[in-house]
Amino acid sequence: MPQITANGIALEYDIHGPETGEPILLIMGLGAQMTAWPLDLIHDLTARGYRVARYDNRDVGLSHKFEAHGAPDMTEVFKALMSGQKPPVPYFLSDMAADAAGMIDALGFGKAHIVGASMGGMIAQMLAAEHPHKVLSLTSIMSTTGNRDLPPAKPEAMARLTDRGPDPREDLEAFIEHGLAGARVMAGKGNPIDEDAQRQIIRDNFQRSFYPVGFLRQYAAIVGSGDRRAALATIKAPTVVIHGADDPLVPVEGGHDTAAVVPGAELHVLPGMGHNLPKGLISKIGDLIERAVARAKATA
């Protein structure tokens, strides 16, 4: 896969679909490589005629690593936030949004329809707020606003997020089974995972890149960015918010809050969906991304 320089750093990316298609930029979530975007969704979007790009965020996959910063001290991050001071983090969600803006430029898109999942939704929101001239439409999936009054993740989901499991360099099979157990927790009740396929995904992702400290720095970026509602209230791009009714990690109230804050946003709550992109809902998610595109065309 190729790399491109965006916002002054090297980002790994790939691109699919017809060169003449309207551009869609996919932004993935916390600690997840761009390969977490299901190929079924990419094929759905390219079949609709779109030019679809995805990339590894900074500090994950094959993109630039901020190795010199080491692991963040989360105790100090929380203390700074509580005292109203700037938290000591290597970068913020706004910096990651600037990466996405640089990617749009480097790919020659000019403007793009933006789709973000989980932390990627947060990045996409900040891209739309801070770089509005680059965003045709926004689709925010299973994301939230940073509002501290919203319900927290379910304990079992937070435990899976923070427990990274056995070291795969020492016991790969145990690492895979740990990841599979986490995928079961994250999945919605109505969309069971394909366990054999999920095992292969975990194995492939480990072989492509294993960099757990990058997860910690990205998590610090989320926490350090705090409540983003004031920025989200400035978004002008036509926005569709997608959230799973059974999301255990980012409860559905996060989707409701996003839609309430972003002016004119539409909210679509999908029954049975958890904190994932289940195969059975790919076509529906594609429809809703296209709904955001249609809204952009209607207001152009």
Secondary structure, 3 states (H helix, E strand, C coil): CCEEEECCEEEEEEEECCCCCCEEEEECCCCCCHHHCCHHHHHHHHHCCCEEEEECCCCCCCCCCCHHHCCCCHHHHHHHHHCCCCCCCCCCHHHHHHHHHHHHHHCCCCCEEEEEECHHHHHHHHHHHHCHHHEEEEEEECCCCCCCCCCCCCHHHHHHHHCCCCCCCCCHHHHHHHHHHHHHHHCCCCCCCCHHHHHHHHHHHHHHCCCHHHHHHHHHHHHHHCCCHHHHCCCCCCEEEEEECCCCCCCCHHHHHHHHHCCCCEEEEECCCCCCCCHHHHHHHHHHHHHHHHHHHHHC
